[in-house]
Amino acid sequence: MEALPRGLLCQTSGDETTPIFDSQPSNVTTIKGQPAVLPCTVTNKESYLLVWMNPRRVVLSSNDRRVIDDTRMSIERPFTQDWNLHIRNVQINDAGEYTCQINTNPIQIKRIRLTVHVPAQIENETTSGDITVREGEKVMLQCVANGIPEPSITWYRNTPQTNQTRQLIVNLNDVGTTGEQLIIHNITRFCGGVYECEANNNIAPPVRRAMNVNVAFSPEVSFRTPLRMSQKVGHEVMFECFVSAFPHGMGQWTKDGKPVGSGAEHPWRYRSSLYMEDSYTYSIYLRILNVEPHDFGTYTCEASNNLGADSASIIFFELLEATPPPTRRPIHPNVIPGDISNQTPYQNGKYPKQRGEINSEKTRAYKENGQISGYVGAGDTYDASNNAVIVHSIFSTLIYSSIYSTIIVLKALLPS
């Protein structure tokens, strides 16, 4: 039905005044699920018939009466000249051009276009979910969204290094950061994590979908300490190793091909603990209390998963007490030797012939037969021939004290 037949017009006596539509905007925009009011204000309507028609040319109302079964629609008249079409819970198929018509001759028509916006929505069936891939493979993530107007899609990555702070991916393997697909070539463990697509058409807050990308690889065992460690018997020692793998698999410390502590007389001395460092790496600690001699040897940190295995070893040896160096024969503090670079060592209780200076005020020199040869003053020289020996201060003090005591005793015993 494009227009009402003129026969429906109710004629009135006297002069007829032509109805006039208002000049309000003729376009209305709303969001799906929200109400919409299509205005139609007529001056001098009088007894003319006013009808609303939808985009499919179906009559909706006659004057203020609804003539269809759709209860979402009604005619509202806040003022006597208003004949507004009120549509509740607007749907997408409600969009289009509506007409407000008066059966004058010719028929007057006011056209109003209804635009229905739909917030962005991400489709569940065609959008990627959590996936697990092998290191080195190609990964394709897909995010399909719809809405009116068509939403734009932007990709983000949540990295553990930023404590789940959303960061925009820029130039990731020369792949753009917008669009329905995100492609990662030759993926590594460092490219794994949570990816997020965001769909936005500026109608409502953007919607997001997270996808966890797990990168699987075989274990890698490493140490952050020297590969040789030592400790004293009876003390405590701790080893640590780091395992990077996904899936995490199993890790343990072994010694001589057996788990540490198995079959030990005191298994409580061996304590092992595991801590997560990040999503791919965990650390294994081995603590040995009251180290015993049989604890020394080679310890191996082993790890394995369904993709492979790896191990690394550390050598544990006993820490011995350092022994002091042997004491050297004391040198007389009052003797300044000459050039001794070519001297022969002390042999058979004798010193080789040599010369030196005596810088003490009085130093005794004697021969092996015990006869005292006298005193030598400072600055004098001495001859080390005939097996003469320099008596060092500590020994000379003892010898002369003994001689002096013997002389006193003899004087006391001998008659005067």
C-alpha positions in Angstrom: 0.0 0.0 0.0 1.7 3.2 -1.2 -1.0 5.7 -0.4 -4.5 5.9 1.1 -7.4 6.2 -1.4 -8.9 9.6 -1.4 -12.3 8.1 -0.8 -11.3 7.6 2.9 -11.1 11.4 3.4 -14.0 12.8 5.5 -15.1 16.0 3.9 -16.1 19.0 6.0 -18.3 21.8 5.2 -16.9 25.2 4.5 -13.4 26.2 3.6 -10.8 23.4 4.0 -7.4 24.2 5.5 -4.5 22.1 4.2 -2.5 20.2 6.9 1.2 21.0 7.3 4.0 18.7 8.6 6.5 20.0 11.0 10.2 20.5 10.0 11.8 18.3 12.7 14.8 16.1 11.7 13.7 13.2 9.6 16.4 10.6 10.8 16.4 8.7 14.0 19.2 6.5 15.3 18.9 4.1 18.2 20.7 1.0 19.6 19.4 -2.5 19.3 17.2 -3.2 22.3 16.5 0.4 23.1 13.3 2.3 22.3 12.9 4.7 19.4 10.4 7.6 18.8 9.7 8.6 15.2 8.2 12.1 15.4 5.3 13.3 13.2 3.7 16.6 14.1 0.8 18.0 12.0 -0.8 21.4 12.0 -4.4 21.7 10.8 -4.9 18.0 10.6 -8.6 18.5 11.1 -10.5 15.4 10.0 -7.9 14.1 7.6 -6.7 10.5 8.1 -3.1 10.0 9.3 -1.4 6.6 9.0 2.1 5.2 9.7 3.7 2.7 7.3 6.8 0.6 7.9 9.7 0.1 5.4 7.9 -2.9 4.0 4.8 -0.7 3.2 2.7 -2.3 5.9 0.2 0.0 7.6 0.9 0.3 11.3 -1.7 2.7 12.5 -4.8 4.7 11.6 -4.8 8.0 13.4 -4.0 7.0 17.0 -5.0 3.3 16.7 -2.5 0.5 16.1 -3.7 -1.8 13.3 -1.0 -4.6 13.5 -0.4 -7.2 16.1 3.1 -5.9 17.1 2.6 -4.7 20.6 6.0 -3.0 20.6 4.5 -0.2 18.5 2.0 2.5 19.5 1.0 6.1 18.7 1.9 8.6 21.4 0.5 12.1 21.5 2.2 14.2 24.1 0.6 17.3 22.4 -2.5 17.5 20.3 -0.6 18.0 17.1 1.8 15.1 17.8 1.3 11.7 16.1 4.6 10.0 17.0 5.3 6.4 16.4 6.9 4.7 19.5 8.8 1.5 18.9 10.0 -0.4 22.0 12.9 -2.9 22.1 14.0 -2.0 18.6 15.5 -4.9 16.5 17.7 -4.9 13.5 14.8 -5.7 11.1 13.0 -2.5 12.3 15.6 -0.4 10.5 14.5 1.4 7.3 12.4 4.3 6.0 9.0 4.9 7.8 6.3 7.2 6.4 3.8 9.4 8.1 1.0 10.1 5.5 -2.1 12.3 5.3 -4.7 11.5 2.7 -4.9 15.0 1.2 -5.0 15.5 -2.5 -2.3 15.0 -3.4 -1.2 12.8 -0.4 1.3 14.4 1.9 4.1 12.2 3.1 6.8 12.7 5.7 9.7 10.3 5.5 11.7 9.2 8.6 14.7 6.9 8.4 15.3 4.7 11.4 18.9 3.5 11.8 19.6 0.7 14.3 23.1 0.3 15.7 24.3 -3.0 17.1 27.2 -3.1 19.6 30.2 -5.1 18.6 30.0 -8.8 19.4 32.6 -11.6 19.1 31.4 -14.8 17.6 32.2 -17.9 19.8 32.2 -20.5 17.1 34.6 -18.9 14.7 37.0 -17.3 17.2 40.1 -19.1 18.3 40.4 -20.4 21.9 43.4 -21.6 23.9 45.9 -23.6 21.9 49.2 -25.4 22.4 51.8 -25.5 19.6 55.4 -26.7 19.2 58.2 -24.3 19.2 59.0 -23.2 15.6 55.5 -23.7 14.2 53.2 -21.2 12.6 50.3 -19.9 14.7 47.2 -18.3 13.3 44.7 -16.7 15.7 41.3 -15.7 14.5 38.8 -13.2 16.0 35.5 -12.8 14.2 33.2 -10.0 15.3 30.0 -8.4 14.0 28.0 -5.3 14.7 26.5 -2.2 13.1 28.5 -0.3 12.1 31.2 -3.0 11.4 33.6 -3.1 14.3 37.4 -2.9 14.0 39.6 -5.5 15.6 42.8 -4.8 17.4 45.2 -7.4 18.9 46.9 -7.1 22.2 49.3 -9.3 24.2 49.4 -9.7 28.0 53.0 -10.3 28.9 54.1 -11.5 32.4 57.0 -9.0 32.2 54.5 -6.2 32.5 52.4 -7.8 35.2 49.4 -8.3 32.9 49.5 -4.8 31.6 47.9 -4.6 28.1 50.5 -3.7 25.5 49.7 -3.0 21.8 51.6 -5.4 19.6 53.7 -3.5 17.0 55.2 -5.1 14.0 55.0 -8.6 15.3 56.9 -10.6 12.6 55.7 -8.1 10.0 52.0 -8.9 10.7 49.6 -6.0 11.2 47.9 -5.5 14.5 44.4 -5.1 13.2 42.0 -7.4 11.4 40.4 -10.7 12.1 43.6 -12.8 12.0 46.9 -12.6 13.8 49.7 -14.7 12.3 52.9 -15.6 14.2 55.6 -17.2 12.2 58.2 -19.6 13.7 56.9 -19.1 17.2 59.2 -19.3 20.2 58.5 -19.7 23.9 59.1 -16.0 24.2 56.1 -15.3 22.0 53.8 -17.5 24.1 51.3 -16.1 26.6 47.8 -14.6 26.6 46.7 -12.8 23.4 43.6 -10.6 23.3 41.5 -9.3 20.5 39.3 -6.2 21.0 36.3 -5.4 18.8 35.0 -1.9 18.9 32.5 0.1 16.8 32.1 3.0 19.2 28.5 2.1 20.0 29.1 0.5 23.3 32.2 -0.4 25.4 34.5 -2.6 23.3 34.4 -6.4 23.8 37.4 -8.6 24.2 38.4 -12.2 23.9 41.5 -13.8 25.5 43.4 -16.7 23.9 46.2 -18.5 25.8 49.0 -19.6 23.5 51.1 -22.3 25.1 54.4 -23.1 23.3 55.6 -26.6 24.0 59.4 -27.5 24.1 61.7 -30.0 25.7 63.4 -29.3 29.1 66.5 -27.2 29.4 68.4 -27.5 32.6 70.8 -24.7 33.8 72.7 -23.5 36.8 73.2 -20.0 38.0 76.0 -20.9 40.4 79.5 -22.3 39.8 79.6 -25.9 38.7 82.0 -26.8 41.5 81.0 -26.3 45.2 82.7 -27.2 48.4 81.8 -27.5 52.1 83.2 -28.8 55.3 82.1 -32.0 56.9 79.3 -31.4 59.4 78.1 -28.2 57.8 75.1 -27.5 55.5 75.0 -27.0 51.7 72.4 -26.1 49.2 72.3 -26.7 45.4 69.8 -25.1 42.9 69.1 -25.7 39.3 66.6 -24.1 36.9 64.4 -26.0 34.4 62.6 -24.4 31.5 60.1 -26.6 29.8 56.5 -26.9 28.7 54.8 -29.1 29.7 56.7 -28.8 32.9 57.1 -32.6 33.2 59.2 -34.0 36.1 62.4 -32.9 37.7 64.7 -34.3 40.4 68.2 -34.4 41.8 70.2 -37.6 41.5 73.6 -38.9 42.7 75.2 -42.0 41.2 72.1 -42.6 39.1 69.7 -42.7 42.1 67.4 -40.0 43.5 69.3 -38.2 46.3 68.4 -39.6 49.7 67.1 -42.9 48.5 68.4 -45.7 50.7 70.2 -43.2 52.9 70.7 -44.0 56.6 69.3 -40.6 57.5 67.0 -39.5 54.7 65.9 -36.5 56.7 69.2 -34.8 55.9 68.2 -34.4 52.3 65.4 -31.9 51.6 64.2 -30.9 48.1 61.8 -28.1 47.1 60.4 -26.7 43.9 59.5 -23.1 43.1 57.9 -21.5 40.0 60.0 -18.7 38.5 57.7 -17.9 35.6 55.2 -19.6 33.3 57.9 -21.8 31.8 60.7 -22.0 34.3 60.9 -23.6 37.8 63.7 -24.1 40.2 64.6 -27.2 42.2 66.5 -26.8 45.4 68.5 -29.6 47.2 69.5 -29.0 50.8 71.9 -31.3 52.6 72.1 -31.0 56.4 75.2 -32.1 58.4 77.3 -33.1 55.4 79.0 -36.5 55.7 82.1 -37.7 53.8 80.0 -40.0 51.5 77.9 -37.0 50.4 80.8 -35.7 48.3 80.6 -36.5 44.6 78.7 -35.5 41.4 75.1 -34.3 41.7 72.8 -34.2 38.6 69.7 -32.2 38.1 67.4 -34.1 35.7 64.2 -33.0 33.9 61.9 -34.6 31.3 58.6 -34.2 29.6 56.8 -35.9 26.6 59.1 -33.9 24.2 62.5 -34.9 25.6 64.8 -34.7 28.6 67.9 -32.8 29.7 70.3 -32.8 32.7 73.2 -30.9 34.1 75.7 -31.8 36.9 77.6 -30.1 39.6 80.7 -31.4 41.5 80.6 -31.3 45.3 83.9 -31.8 47.1 85.2 -31.4 50.7 86.5 -28.0 51.9 89.7 -28.7 53.8 91.3 -26.5 56.5 94.2 -24.5 55.2 97.5 -25.6 56.9 99.9 -22.8 57.9 103.2 -22.6 55.8 106.4 -24.1 57.4 108.3 -21.7 59.6 111.5 -20.3 58.2 114.8 -20.3 60.1 114.9 -17.0 61.9 117.5 -14.5 60.7 119.5 -12.6 63.3 117.9 -9.1 63.5 121.2 -7.5 64.0 122.9 -9.0 60.9 122.5 -7.4 57.5 123.7 -10.0 55.1 125.5 -9.2 52.0 124.7 -10.5 48.6 123.3 -14.0 49.3 121.9 -14.7 45.9 124.7 -17.2 45.2 125.1 -18.6 48.7 124.8 -22.3 49.3 122.3 -23.5 52.0 123.1 -24.5 55.5 124.6 -28.0 55.4 125.9 -30.4 58.1 125.5 -27.8 60.8 127.9 -25.4 59.1 127.5 -22.1 57.2 129.7 -21.4 54.2 132.4 -18.9 54.4 130.9 -15.4 54.1 131.3 -11.9 55.3 128.9 -9.5 56.8 128.5 -6.5 59.1 127.7 -6.5 62.8 125.5 -3.6 63.6 124.8 -4.5 67.2 126.7 -2.9 69.9 128.1 -6.2 71.1 127.5 -9.6 69.5 129.5 -12.7 70.5 131.0 -15.0 67.9 132.3 -18.4 68.8 133.8 -21.5 67.2 132.4 -25.0 67.3 134.8 -26.0 70.1 133.0 -23.6 72.4 136.0 -21.3 72.9 134.9 -17.7 73.2 136.9 -15.6 70.8 135.8 -12.3 72.1 133.5 -9.4 71.3 133.0 -7.7 68.0 131.8 -4.1 68.0 129.4 -2.4 65.6 131.0 -1.7 62.2 133.6 -4.4 62.7 133.9 -7.4 60.4 134.0 -11.0 61.1 135.4 -14.0 59.4 133.2 -17.0 59.1 136.1 -19.4 58.4 136.9 -22.4 60.6 133.3 -23.2 60.9 132.4 -20.1 62.9 128.7 -19.8 63.5 126.7 -16.7 64.1 124.7 -17.4 67.3 121.1 -16.1 66.9 119.8 -13.9 69.7 117.4 -16.4 71.2 119.8 -19.3 71.3 122.8 -17.2 72.3 120.8 -15.8 75.2 120.1 -19.4 76.5 123.7 -20.6 75.9 125.4 -17.6 77.6 122.9 -17.8 80.5 123.8 -21.4 81.0 127.6 -20.7 80.9 127.2 -17.9 83.3 125.2 -20.0 85.7 127.8 -22.8 85.5 130.7 -20.5 86.3 128.9 -19.2 89.3 128.2 -22.7 90.6 131.9 -23.7 90.0 133.1 -20.7 91.9 130.9 -21.6 94.8 132.2 -25.2 94.9 135.9 -24.6 94.4 137.9 -23.5 97.4 139.1 -20.0 97.3 
